[in-house]
Amino acid sequence: MDKFTAQAVATIVDDNISGAVEIADKSAELLSRLMRNDQSTTITALEQNVLDVGGTLIKAHPTMAPLVNLINALLWAVTSTDEVQQARARAVETVHDFKRRLHVHEAAIAETALRLIPEEGQIVTNGRSTTVSAALRHAQRAGRRIKVVCAEGRPACEGRSLATELAEIGLPVTLVIDALAVIFAAQAQLVLVGADFLDAQGLVNKVGTYAMTLAAGASGVPVYALCGSEKFLPPGYHPPPQARWPGEQVWDDPAPGVKVENLYFDRTPLNALAGIVTEQGIQPSVGIEAWLAATRLHPALSDLPGRY
């Protein structure tokens, strides 16, 4: 791995603020450059280069399915031919197509979400999802008079970034601590959340999503996940265990005998959601399961250790 690639990988590995789509987009740029500059003389060596970089990125962001799907698509492209130069060309084309679909899906989801967003009212979200941000921006342009409540998203506090972005375009925004967001979710007209990944067991997103969903559901407030198919985790792939982040992020000097748990993600059952908004419209959980079943996982990725 050359110095530039190593530095770019390290930057993405250390990124705890960007959403899943942003991480995948940055990784796609890096992998496109890697494929264009690759000097491998065999398909095996080229495949290993993809795995070396892709595996490092996946292990750093184990809950970000777009990244897994990008690496999965690259591996299928590289191993679809016996000719190295053709494999590199197919890999570059695959990355460009993946990036294009990320933005096309985001626009399609924003248009579908507009049907769910009331003419006026309060919407609650948590963390920082670029897909949710795009939907709220689209709603404002369409004349919706909405107010947004952003949960702070501790410990990384990504919700502050989303609140800032929305306030800059003129949306009325309130930032609340995560525990308070549960109360606001129960009183809102709508809850919109993003996704790091989705599989048959549920939606994995910023911790606090499950609590918000339960509170909203108990009060009859619909909760929708905005989730393009690039966030569907291929069946058979088992991400590494979720990392325990430093307890010092929560309490830098805990009392003796106190153990601090610091997790970034939780899992919400699909049947607790009103629906999943994809690039092909609003899907029920049974439709998602059929969609997942049609996805093929490259054998090289099934060997990555661990299970979330």
C-alpha positions as CSV (number, residue, x, y, z in Angstrom):
1,M,0.0,0.0,0.0
2,D,1.5,3.3,-1.1
3,K,1.9,6.3,1.3
4,F,-1.0,8.2,-0.2
5,T,-3.4,5.2,0.0
6,A,-2.3,4.5,3.6
7,Q,-3.0,8.1,4.6
8,A,-6.4,8.1,2.9
9,V,-7.4,4.8,4.5
10,A,-6.3,6.1,7.9
11,T,-8.5,9.2,7.4
12,I,-11.6,7.2,6.6
13,V,-10.8,4.7,9.5
14,D,-10.8,7.6,12.0
15,D,-13.9,9.3,10.6
16,N,-16.6,9.0,13.3
17,I,-18.8,11.8,12.1
18,S,-19.7,11.0,8.5
19,G,-22.7,8.9,7.7
20,A,-22.7,5.5,5.9
21,V,-23.3,7.0,2.5
22,E,-20.5,9.6,3.0
23,I,-18.1,6.9,4.1
24,A,-18.9,4.8,1.1
25,D,-18.5,7.8,-1.2
26,K,-15.1,8.6,0.2
27,S,-14.1,5.0,0.0
28,A,-15.2,4.8,-3.6
29,E,-12.9,7.7,-4.5
30,L,-10.0,6.0,-2.8
31,L,-10.7,2.6,-4.4
32,S,-11.1,4.2,-7.9
33,R,-7.6,5.7,-7.5
34,L,-6.3,2.3,-6.3
35,M,-7.6,0.5,-9.3
36,R,-6.4,3.1,-11.8
37,N,-2.9,2.9,-10.3
38,D,-2.8,-0.8,-9.6
39,Q,0.2,-2.7,-11.1
40,S,-0.8,-6.2,-10.3
41,T,0.1,-8.9,-12.8
42,T,-2.5,-11.5,-11.6
43,I,-6.1,-11.5,-10.7
44,T,-5.2,-13.0,-7.4
45,A,-2.9,-10.1,-6.5
46,L,-5.5,-7.5,-7.7
47,E,-8.2,-9.2,-5.6
48,Q,-5.9,-9.2,-2.6
49,N,-5.3,-5.4,-3.0
50,V,-9.0,-4.8,-2.9
51,L,-9.3,-7.0,0.2
52,D,-6.4,-5.4,2.0
53,V,-7.8,-1.9,1.6
54,G,-11.5,-2.9,1.7
55,G,-11.1,-5.2,4.7
56,T,-9.4,-2.4,6.7
57,L,-12.2,0.0,5.9
58,I,-14.9,-2.5,6.7
59,K,-13.4,-3.5,10.1
60,A,-13.2,0.2,11.0
61,H,-16.9,0.7,10.1
62,P,-18.5,-2.7,10.6
63,T,-22.1,-1.5,10.6
64,M,-21.9,0.5,7.3
65,A,-23.4,-1.7,4.6
66,P,-22.7,0.7,1.7
67,L,-19.1,0.1,2.3
68,V,-19.6,-3.7,2.4
69,N,-21.7,-3.6,-0.8
70,L,-19.0,-1.5,-2.6
71,I,-16.3,-4.0,-1.7
72,N,-18.6,-6.8,-2.6
73,A,-19.3,-5.3,-6.1
74,L,-15.6,-4.6,-6.6
75,L,-14.6,-8.2,-5.8
76,W,-17.2,-9.6,-8.3
77,A,-16.0,-7.2,-10.9
78,V,-12.3,-8.2,-10.4
79,T,-13.0,-11.9,-10.4
80,S,-15.4,-11.9,-13.4
81,T,-12.5,-12.2,-15.9
82,D,-9.1,-13.9,-16.2
83,E,-7.5,-10.8,-17.9
84,V,-6.0,-8.3,-15.4
85,Q,-6.3,-5.2,-17.5
86,Q,-9.9,-5.9,-18.2
87,A,-10.5,-6.6,-14.5
88,R,-9.1,-3.2,-13.5
89,A,-11.3,-1.5,-16.1
90,R,-14.4,-3.3,-14.8
91,A,-13.4,-2.4,-11.2
92,V,-13.2,1.3,-12.1
93,E,-16.5,1.2,-14.0
94,T,-18.1,-0.6,-11.0
95,V,-16.9,2.1,-8.6
96,H,-18.2,4.9,-10.8
97,D,-21.6,3.2,-11.2
98,F,-21.8,2.7,-7.4
99,K,-21.2,6.4,-6.8
100,R,-23.8,7.4,-9.3
101,R,-26.4,5.1,-7.8
102,L,-25.7,6.5,-4.3
103,H,-26.8,10.0,-5.4
104,V,-29.7,8.7,-7.6
105,H,-31.0,6.7,-4.7
106,E,-30.8,9.6,-2.4
107,A,-32.9,11.8,-4.7
108,A,-35.5,9.1,-5.2
109,I,-35.8,8.5,-1.5
110,A,-36.2,12.2,-0.8
111,E,-39.1,12.4,-3.4
112,T,-40.8,9.4,-1.8
113,A,-40.3,10.7,1.7
114,L,-42.0,14.0,0.6
115,R,-45.3,12.0,0.5
116,L,-44.9,11.2,4.2
117,I,-43.9,14.7,5.4
118,P,-46.9,16.8,6.5
119,E,-47.5,20.3,5.2
120,E,-46.6,21.5,8.7
121,G,-45.5,19.9,11.9
122,Q,-42.6,18.5,13.9
123,I,-40.2,15.8,12.7
124,V,-37.7,14.1,15.0
125,T,-34.5,12.4,13.9
126,N,-31.2,11.3,15.5
127,G,-27.5,11.3,14.7
128,R,-26.6,12.5,11.3
129,S,-28.0,10.8,8.2
130,T,-27.2,12.4,4.8
131,T,-30.3,10.7,3.4
132,V,-32.6,12.2,6.1
133,S,-30.9,15.6,5.5
134,A,-31.6,15.4,1.8
135,A,-35.2,14.5,2.4
136,L,-35.7,17.4,4.8
137,R,-34.0,19.8,2.4
138,H,-36.3,18.6,-0.4
139,A,-39.3,19.1,1.8
140,Q,-38.4,22.6,2.6
141,R,-37.9,23.4,-1.1
142,A,-41.4,21.9,-1.7
143,G,-42.9,24.4,0.7
144,R,-43.4,22.2,3.7
145,R,-43.5,24.3,6.9
146,I,-41.7,21.8,9.2
147,K,-39.8,22.0,12.5
148,V,-37.0,19.5,13.1
149,V,-35.8,18.1,16.4
150,C,-32.3,16.6,16.3
151,A,-31.1,14.2,19.0
152,E,-27.5,15.1,19.9
153,G,-26.2,11.6,19.2
154,R,-23.7,11.2,22.0
155,P,-20.8,10.4,22.3
156,A,-19.7,11.7,18.9
157,C,-22.6,14.2,18.8
158,E,-23.2,14.0,15.1
159,G,-26.7,15.5,15.7
160,R,-25.0,18.9,16.2
161,S,-23.7,18.8,12.7
162,L,-27.1,18.0,11.2
163,A,-28.7,20.7,13.3
164,T,-26.2,23.2,12.1
165,E,-26.7,22.2,8.4
166,L,-30.5,22.4,8.6
167,A,-30.4,25.7,10.5
168,E,-28.1,27.2,7.8
169,I,-30.8,26.6,5.1
170,G,-33.5,28.2,7.3
171,L,-35.3,25.3,8.9
172,P,-36.3,25.8,12.5
173,V,-34.2,23.3,14.5
174,T,-34.1,22.2,18.1
175,L,-31.2,20.2,19.4
176,V,-32.0,17.9,22.4
177,I,-30.1,15.4,24.5
178,D,-30.7,11.9,23.5
179,A,-32.9,11.0,26.4
180,L,-35.2,13.9,25.8
181,A,-35.5,13.0,22.1
182,V,-37.6,10.0,23.2
183,I,-40.2,12.4,24.6
184,F,-40.2,14.6,21.5
185,A,-40.6,11.4,19.3
186,A,-43.8,10.6,21.2
187,Q,-45.2,14.0,20.5
188,A,-44.1,14.5,16.9
189,Q,-46.0,14.1,13.6
190,L,-43.3,11.9,12.1
191,V,-39.9,10.3,13.0
192,L,-37.4,9.8,10.2
193,V,-34.2,7.9,10.8
194,G,-31.3,6.8,8.7
195,A,-29.5,3.5,8.6
196,D,-26.0,2.1,8.8
197,F,-27.3,-1.3,7.6
198,L,-30.4,-3.4,7.4
199,D,-30.7,-7.1,7.4
200,A,-33.4,-9.7,8.2
201,Q,-32.8,-9.2,11.9
202,G,-33.5,-5.5,11.9
203,L,-32.2,-1.9,11.3
204,V,-28.9,-1.0,12.7
205,N,-28.5,2.7,13.2
206,K,-27.2,5.3,15.7
207,V,-27.9,4.2,19.3
208,G,-31.1,5.6,20.5
209,T,-33.1,4.7,17.4
210,Y,-34.8,1.7,19.0
211,A,-35.9,3.8,22.1
212,M,-37.3,6.5,19.8
213,T,-39.1,3.9,17.7
214,L,-40.7,2.3,20.8
215,A,-41.8,5.7,22.2
216,A,-43.2,6.9,18.9
217,G,-45.0,3.7,18.3
218,A,-46.6,3.7,21.7
219,S,-48.1,7.1,20.8
220,G,-49.1,6.2,17.3
221,V,-46.4,8.3,15.7
222,P,-45.1,6.7,12.5
223,V,-41.4,5.9,12.2
224,Y,-39.8,5.4,8.8
225,A,-36.2,4.4,8.0
226,L,-34.8,6.1,4.9
227,C,-32.6,3.4,3.5
228,G,-31.4,2.7,-0.1
229,S,-30.6,-0.8,-1.2
230,E,-26.9,0.0,-0.9
231,K,-27.5,-0.3,2.9
232,F,-29.0,-3.9,2.7
233,L,-26.4,-6.2,4.1
234,P,-25.8,-9.2,1.9
235,P,-27.0,-12.5,3.5
236,G,-24.1,-14.6,4.6
237,Y,-21.8,-11.6,5.6
238,H,-21.2,-11.3,9.3
239,P,-19.6,-8.0,10.3
240,P,-17.1,-8.0,13.1
241,P,-18.5,-7.4,16.6
242,Q,-19.4,-3.8,17.4
243,A,-16.5,-2.1,19.0
244,R,-16.7,-0.9,22.5
245,W,-15.6,2.8,22.2
246,P,-13.5,4.4,24.9
247,G,-15.4,5.0,28.1
248,E,-13.6,8.3,28.5
249,Q,-15.9,9.7,25.8
250,V,-18.8,9.4,28.2
251,W,-17.0,10.0,31.6
252,D,-13.3,10.8,31.6
253,D,-12.8,10.1,35.3
254,P,-15.4,7.5,36.5
255,A,-15.6,6.6,40.1
256,P,-13.8,3.5,41.3
257,G,-15.7,0.4,40.5
258,V,-17.9,2.0,37.8
259,K,-17.8,0.4,34.4
260,V,-18.7,2.7,31.5
261,E,-20.3,1.1,28.3
262,N,-20.0,3.2,25.2
263,L,-21.7,1.8,22.1
264,Y,-22.6,3.7,18.9
265,F,-25.3,1.6,17.4
266,D,-28.4,-0.4,18.2
267,R,-30.8,-2.6,16.3
268,T,-34.5,-2.0,15.7
269,P,-36.8,-4.8,14.6
270,L,-38.2,-4.1,11.1
271,N,-41.7,-4.8,12.2
272,A,-41.5,-1.9,14.7
273,L,-41.1,0.5,11.7
274,A,-44.0,1.9,9.7
275,G,-42.0,1.2,6.6
276,I,-38.6,1.4,4.9
277,V,-38.3,4.1,2.3
278,T,-36.1,2.9,-0.6
279,E,-35.3,4.0,-4.1
280,Q,-38.2,1.8,-5.2
281,G,-40.7,3.3,-2.8
282,I,-41.9,2.4,0.6
283,Q,-41.3,-1.3,1.4
284,P,-42.8,-3.4,4.2
285,S,-40.5,-5.8,6.1
286,V,-41.5,-8.8,4.1
287,G,-40.6,-7.0,0.9
288,I,-37.2,-6.2,2.3
289,E,-36.6,-9.9,3.2
290,A,-37.3,-10.9,-0.4
291,W,-34.9,-8.2,-1.7
292,L,-32.2,-9.3,0.7
293,A,-32.5,-12.9,-0.5
294,A,-31.6,-11.9,-4.1
295,T,-28.2,-10.5,-3.1
296,R,-25.0,-12.4,-3.7
297,L,-22.1,-12.3,-1.4
298,H,-18.6,-12.7,-2.8
299,P,-16.9,-15.7,-1.1
300,A,-13.9,-13.6,0.0
301,L,-16.1,-11.5,2.2
302,S,-17.8,-14.4,4.0
303,D,-14.4,-15.2,5.5
304,L,-14.1,-11.9,7.4
305,P,-14.4,-12.9,11.1
306,G,-17.0,-11.9,13.7
307,R,-20.7,-11.3,14.0
308,Y,-22.5,-8.1,15.0
